[in-house]
Amino acid sequence: MRELKDKELMNVDGGAISFNGALLNSIARVLSTIMDIGRNLGSAITRISNGNYCTVKE
């Protein structure tokens, strides 16, 4: 590998700052997962508070 000069270093693109499809997709999946957890948790709280849940029979 060769060392880059100052002019070449100024033209380097990418790294941690660039946004690509994979990063945006992962952010969307995280937000979707958080929304699903919130819906399930809210549904569980509502069912428990209303007494509308199935009991386990053994």
Biopython code that builds the backbone (N, CA, C, O; Angstrom):
import numpy as np
from Bio.PDB.StructureBuilder import StructureBuilder

atoms = [
    (1, "MET", "N", (0.835, -1.178, 0.000)),
    (1, "MET", "CA", (0.000, 0.000, 0.000)),
    (1, "MET", "C", (0.878, 1.240, 0.000)),
    (1, "MET", "O", (1.952, 1.268, 0.601)),
    (2, "ARG", "N", (0.398, 2.248, -0.681)),
    (2, "ARG", "CA", (1.150, 3.494, -0.695)),
    (2, "ARG", "C", (0.428, 4.529, 0.152)),
    (2, "ARG", "O", (-0.784, 4.453, 0.354)),
    (3, "GLU", "N", (1.178, 5.477, 0.635)),
    (3, "GLU", "CA", (0.591, 6.547, 1.437)),
    (3, "GLU", "C", (-0.077, 7.560, 0.517)),
    (3, "GLU", "O", (0.417, 7.856, -0.571)),
    (4, "LEU", "N", (-1.207, 8.085, 0.974)),
    (4, "LEU", "CA", (-1.932, 9.088, 0.207)),
    (4, "LEU", "C", (-1.421, 10.475, 0.567)),
    (4, "LEU", "O", (-1.071, 10.754, 1.713)),
    (5, "LYS", "N", (-1.390, 11.334, -0.442)),
    (5, "LYS", "CA", (-0.988, 12.718, -0.209)),
    (5, "LYS", "C", (-2.183, 13.504, 0.313)),
    (5, "LYS", "O", (-3.314, 13.019, 0.276)),
    (6, "ASP", "N", (-1.936, 14.707, 0.794)),
    (6, "ASP", "CA", (-3.000, 15.534, 1.376)),
    (6, "ASP", "C", (-4.129, 15.787, 0.393)),
    (6, "ASP", "O", (-5.295, 15.730, 0.782)),
    (7, "LYS", "N", (-3.822, 16.064, -0.871)),
    (7, "LYS", "CA", (-4.854, 16.311, -1.867)),
    (7, "LYS", "C", (-5.707, 15.064, -2.076)),
    (7, "LYS", "O", (-6.922, 15.168, -2.241)),
    (8, "GLU", "N", (-5.091, 13.900, -2.070)),
    (8, "GLU", "CA", (-5.831, 12.655, -2.257)),
    (8, "GLU", "C", (-6.707, 12.347, -1.048)),
    (8, "GLU", "O", (-7.813, 11.826, -1.198)),
    (9, "LEU", "N", (-6.223, 12.664, 0.142)),
    (9, "LEU", "CA", (-6.998, 12.419, 1.355)),
    (9, "LEU", "C", (-8.256, 13.264, 1.406)),
    (9, "LEU", "O", (-9.263, 12.831, 1.965)),
    (10, "MET", "N", (-8.222, 14.458, 0.835)),
    (10, "MET", "CA", (-9.406, 15.322, 0.821)),
    (10, "MET", "C", (-10.502, 14.764, -0.081)),
    (10, "MET", "O", (-11.672, 15.106, 0.092)),
    (11, "ASN", "N", (-10.147, 13.923, -1.027)),
    (11, "ASN", "CA", (-11.118, 13.389, -1.978)),
    (11, "ASN", "C", (-11.657, 12.013, -1.585)),
    (11, "ASN", "O", (-12.431, 11.420, -2.337)),
    (12, "VAL", "N", (-11.267, 11.507, -0.440)),
    (12, "VAL", "CA", (-11.723, 10.193, -0.012)),
    (12, "VAL", "C", (-13.178, 10.284, 0.438)),
    (12, "VAL", "O", (-13.523, 11.123, 1.271)),
    (13, "ASP", "N", (-14.021, 9.431, -0.108)),
    (13, "ASP", "CA", (-15.432, 9.356, 0.279)),
    (13, "ASP", "C", (-15.669, 8.045, 1.003)),
    (13, "ASP", "O", (-14.928, 7.076, 0.837)),
    (14, "GLY", "N", (-16.737, 8.039, 1.826)),
    (14, "GLY", "CA", (-17.101, 6.797, 2.497)),
    (14, "GLY", "C", (-16.748, 6.848, 3.963)),
    (14, "GLY", "O", (-16.558, 7.918, 4.541)),
    (15, "GLY", "N", (-16.666, 5.686, 4.547)),
    (15, "GLY", "CA", (-16.366, 5.603, 5.967)),
    (15, "GLY", "C", (-17.630, 5.590, 6.793)),
    (15, "GLY", "O", (-18.676, 5.134, 6.331)),
    (16, "ALA", "N", (-17.541, 6.085, 8.009)),
    (16, "ALA", "CA", (-18.654, 6.018, 8.948)),
    (16, "ALA", "C", (-19.742, 7.043, 8.633)),
    (16, "ALA", "O", (-20.867, 6.911, 9.114)),
    (17, "ILE", "N", (-19.428, 8.045, 7.846)),
    (17, "ILE", "CA", (-20.398, 9.114, 7.619)),
    (17, "ILE", "C", (-21.332, 8.802, 6.450)),
    (17, "ILE", "O", (-22.452, 9.312, 6.411)),
    (18, "SER", "N", (-20.902, 7.986, 5.510)),
    (18, "SER", "CA", (-21.729, 7.735, 4.329)),
    (18, "SER", "C", (-22.926, 6.856, 4.683)),
    (18, "SER", "O", (-22.806, 5.908, 5.459)),
    (19, "PHE", "N", (-24.077, 7.182, 4.105)),
    (19, "PHE", "CA", (-25.290, 6.407, 4.304)),
    (19, "PHE", "C", (-25.506, 5.555, 3.066)),
    (19, "PHE", "O", (-25.558, 6.069, 1.949)),
    (20, "ASN", "N", (-25.631, 4.268, 3.267)),
    (20, "ASN", "CA", (-25.918, 3.399, 2.140)),
    (20, "ASN", "C", (-27.198, 2.617, 2.428)),
    (20, "ASN", "O", (-27.804, 2.761, 3.490)),
    (21, "GLY", "N", (-27.586, 1.807, 1.488)),
    (21, "GLY", "CA", (-28.834, 1.065, 1.613)),
    (21, "GLY", "C", (-28.856, 0.122, 2.796)),
    (21, "GLY", "O", (-29.889, -0.024, 3.450)),
    (22, "ALA", "N", (-27.744, -0.515, 3.081)),
    (22, "ALA", "CA", (-27.708, -1.464, 4.199)),
    (22, "ALA", "C", (-27.926, -0.759, 5.529)),
    (22, "ALA", "O", (-28.627, -1.278, 6.397)),
    (23, "LEU", "N", (-27.338, 0.406, 5.696)),
    (23, "LEU", "CA", (-27.503, 1.154, 6.946)),
    (23, "LEU", "C", (-28.948, 1.618, 7.112)),
    (23, "LEU", "O", (-29.525, 1.488, 8.192)),
    (24, "LEU", "N", (-29.526, 2.155, 6.050)),
    (24, "LEU", "CA", (-30.913, 2.606, 6.134)),
    (24, "LEU", "C", (-31.866, 1.440, 6.368)),
    (24, "LEU", "O", (-32.844, 1.576, 7.102)),
    (25, "ASN", "N", (-31.588, 0.299, 5.751)),
    (25, "ASN", "CA", (-32.415, -0.885, 5.947)),
    (25, "ASN", "C", (-32.340, -1.365, 7.394)),
    (25, "ASN", "O", (-33.358, -1.736, 7.978)),
    (26, "SER", "N", (-31.160, -1.359, 7.965)),
    (26, "SER", "CA", (-31.023, -1.814, 9.356)),
    (26, "SER", "C", (-31.724, -0.857, 10.316)),
    (26, "SER", "O", (-32.316, -1.299, 11.300)),
    (27, "ILE", "N", (-31.667, 0.439, 10.047)),
    (27, "ILE", "CA", (-32.371, 1.412, 10.894)),
    (27, "ILE", "C", (-33.877, 1.195, 10.813)),
    (27, "ILE", "O", (-34.575, 1.254, 11.824)),
    (28, "ALA", "N", (-34.372, 0.943, 9.602)),
    (28, "ALA", "CA", (-35.806, 0.697, 9.425)),
    (28, "ALA", "C", (-36.232, -0.574, 10.151)),
    (28, "ALA", "O", (-37.314, -0.621, 10.736)),
    (29, "ARG", "N", (-35.390, -1.602, 10.120)),
    (29, "ARG", "CA", (-35.721, -2.851, 10.818)),
    (29, "ARG", "C", (-35.733, -2.658, 12.326)),
    (29, "ARG", "O", (-36.589, -3.217, 13.012)),
    (30, "VAL", "N", (-34.803, -1.881, 12.848)),
    (30, "VAL", "CA", (-34.768, -1.616, 14.293)),
    (30, "VAL", "C", (-36.030, -0.870, 14.712)),
    (30, "VAL", "O", (-36.652, -1.214, 15.717)),
    (31, "LEU", "N", (-36.410, 0.154, 13.943)),
    (31, "LEU", "CA", (-37.622, 0.902, 14.271)),
    (31, "LEU", "C", (-38.863, 0.019, 14.179)),
    (31, "LEU", "O", (-39.766, 0.131, 15.008)),
    (32, "SER", "N", (-38.914, -0.849, 13.188)),
    (32, "SER", "CA", (-40.039, -1.767, 13.040)),
    (32, "SER", "C", (-40.112, -2.739, 14.217)),
    (32, "SER", "O", (-41.197, -3.038, 14.716)),
    (33, "THR", "N", (-38.970, -3.222, 14.651)),
    (33, "THR", "CA", (-38.932, -4.138, 15.792)),
    (33, "THR", "C", (-39.392, -3.440, 17.067)),
    (33, "THR", "O", (-40.132, -4.023, 17.859)),
    (34, "ILE", "N", (-38.963, -2.202, 17.270)),
    (34, "ILE", "CA", (-39.391, -1.444, 18.449)),
    (34, "ILE", "C", (-40.899, -1.226, 18.424)),
    (34, "ILE", "O", (-41.562, -1.333, 19.455)),
    (35, "MET", "N", (-41.443, -0.919, 17.245)),
    (35, "MET", "CA", (-42.890, -0.736, 17.113)),
    (35, "MET", "C", (-43.642, -2.033, 17.428)),
    (35, "MET", "O", (-44.668, -2.001, 18.107)),
    (36, "ASP", "N", (-43.141, -3.172, 16.939)),
    (36, "ASP", "CA", (-43.788, -4.456, 17.207)),
    (36, "ASP", "C", (-43.766, -4.791, 18.699)),
    (36, "ASP", "O", (-44.758, -5.272, 19.247)),
    (37, "ILE", "N", (-42.641, -4.538, 19.347)),
    (37, "ILE", "CA", (-42.543, -4.793, 20.788)),
    (37, "ILE", "C", (-43.534, -3.918, 21.544)),
    (37, "ILE", "O", (-44.188, -4.384, 22.477)),
    (38, "GLY", "N", (-43.647, -2.661, 21.151)),
    (38, "GLY", "CA", (-44.594, -1.753, 21.800)),
    (38, "GLY", "C", (-46.031, -2.202, 21.620)),
    (38, "GLY", "O", (-46.820, -2.148, 22.564)),
    (39, "ARG", "N", (-46.386, -2.650, 20.404)),
    (39, "ARG", "CA", (-47.748, -3.132, 20.159)),
    (39, "ARG", "C", (-48.054, -4.363, 21.005)),
    (39, "ARG", "O", (-49.114, -4.448, 21.624)),
    (40, "ASN", "N", (-47.128, -5.315, 21.029)),
    (40, "ASN", "CA", (-47.348, -6.539, 21.798)),
    (40, "ASN", "C", (-47.431, -6.256, 23.297)),
    (40, "ASN", "O", (-48.263, -6.829, 24.000)),
    (41, "LEU", "N", (-46.574, -5.380, 23.771)),
    (41, "LEU", "CA", (-46.598, -5.041, 25.189)),
    (41, "LEU", "C", (-47.898, -4.321, 25.549)),
    (41, "LEU", "O", (-48.504, -4.617, 26.579)),
    (42, "GLY", "N", (-48.326, -3.387, 24.713)),
    (42, "GLY", "CA", (-49.584, -2.681, 24.957)),
    (42, "GLY", "C", (-50.774, -3.616, 24.914)),
    (42, "GLY", "O", (-51.700, -3.487, 25.715)),
    (43, "SER", "N", (-50.756, -4.554, 23.987)),
    (43, "SER", "CA", (-51.841, -5.529, 23.892)),
    (43, "SER", "C", (-51.878, -6.421, 25.131)),
    (43, "SER", "O", (-52.950, -6.731, 25.651)),
    (44, "ALA", "N", (-50.701, -6.829, 25.595)),
    (44, "ALA", "CA", (-50.643, -7.681, 26.788)),
    (44, "ALA", "C", (-51.147, -6.931, 28.015)),
    (44, "ALA", "O", (-51.878, -7.493, 28.831)),
    (45, "ILE", "N", (-50.760, -5.670, 28.148)),
    (45, "ILE", "CA", (-51.211, -4.878, 29.292)),
    (45, "ILE", "C", (-52.727, -4.699, 29.246)),
    (45, "ILE", "O", (-53.399, -4.802, 30.272)),
    (46, "THR", "N", (-53.262, -4.434, 28.062)),
    (46, "THR", "CA", (-54.708, -4.265, 27.915)),
    (46, "THR", "C", (-55.453, -5.551, 28.256)),
    (46, "THR", "O", (-56.467, -5.518, 28.954)),
    (47, "ARG", "N", (-54.953, -6.683, 27.764)),
    (47, "ARG", "CA", (-55.614, -7.959, 28.036)),
    (47, "ARG", "C", (-55.577, -8.305, 29.516)),
    (47, "ARG", "O", (-56.560, -8.807, 30.060)),
    (48, "ILE", "N", (-54.464, -8.044, 30.169)),
    (48, "ILE", "CA", (-54.353, -8.348, 31.601)),
    (48, "ILE", "C", (-55.255, -7.420, 32.417)),
    (48, "ILE", "O", (-55.928, -7.862, 33.348)),
    (49, "SER", "N", (-55.266, -6.143, 32.066)),
    (49, "SER", "CA", (-56.085, -5.202, 32.837)),
    (49, "SER", "C", (-57.581, -5.460, 32.647)),
    (49, "SER", "O", (-58.370, -5.185, 33.551)),
    (50, "ASN", "N", (-57.982, -5.984, 31.486)),
    (50, "ASN", "CA", (-59.390, -6.300, 31.239)),
    (50, "ASN", "C", (-59.754, -7.721, 31.690)),
    (50, "ASN", "O", (-60.924, -8.102, 31.657)),
    (51, "GLY", "N", (-58.763, -8.492, 32.105)),
    (51, "GLY", "CA", (-59.015, -9.875, 32.511)),
    (51, "GLY", "C", (-59.350, -10.770, 31.330)),
    (51, "GLY", "O", (-59.996, -11.803, 31.504)),
    (52, "ASN", "N", (-58.932, -10.401, 30.160)),
    (52, "ASN", "CA", (-59.250, -11.144, 28.939)),
    (52, "ASN", "C", (-58.028, -11.948, 28.493)),
    (52, "ASN", "O", (-57.395, -11.636, 27.484)),
    (53, "TYR", "N", (-57.714, -12.980, 29.259)),
    (53, "TYR", "CA", (-56.573, -13.809, 28.883)),
    (53, "TYR", "C", (-56.889, -15.262, 29.203)),
    (53, "TYR", "O", (-57.745, -15.550, 30.040)),
    (54, "CYS", "N", (-56.206, -16.162, 28.543)),
    (54, "CYS", "CA", (-56.434, -17.600, 28.719)),
    (54, "CYS", "C", (-55.582, -18.100, 29.880)),
    (54, "CYS", "O", (-54.411, -17.741, 30.001)),
    (55, "THR", "N", (-56.164, -18.909, 30.711)),
    (55, "THR", "CA", (-55.415, -19.517, 31.800)),
    (55, "THR", "C", (-54.824, -20.843, 31.336)),
    (55, "THR", "O", (-55.353, -21.482, 30.427)),
    (56, "VAL", "N", (-53.754, -21.241, 31.947)),
    (56, "VAL", "CA", (-53.087, -22.487, 31.602)),
    (56, "VAL", "C", (-53.690, -23.600, 32.462)),
    (56, "VAL", "O", (-53.696, -23.521, 33.691)),
    (57, "LYS", "N", (-54.200, -24.646, 31.787)),
    (57, "LYS", "CA", (-54.777, -25.767, 32.510)),
    (57, "LYS", "C", (-53.799, -26.915, 32.495)),
    (57, "LYS", "O", (-53.254, -27.266, 31.448)),
    (58, "GLU", "N", (-53.574, -27.508, 33.674)),
    (58, "GLU", "CA", (-52.662, -28.642, 33.771)),
    (58, "GLU", "C", (-53.361, -29.854, 34.272)),
    (58, "GLU", "O", (-52.742, -30.909, 34.417)),
]
sb = StructureBuilder()
sb.init_structure("model")
sb.init_model(0)
sb.init_chain("A")
sb.init_seg("    ")
for serial, (resi, resn, name, xyz) in enumerate(atoms, 1):
    if name == "N":
        sb.init_residue(resn, " ", resi, " ")
    sb.init_atom(name, np.array(xyz, "f"), 0.0, 1.0, " ", f" {name:<3s}", serial, name[0])
structure = sb.get_structure()
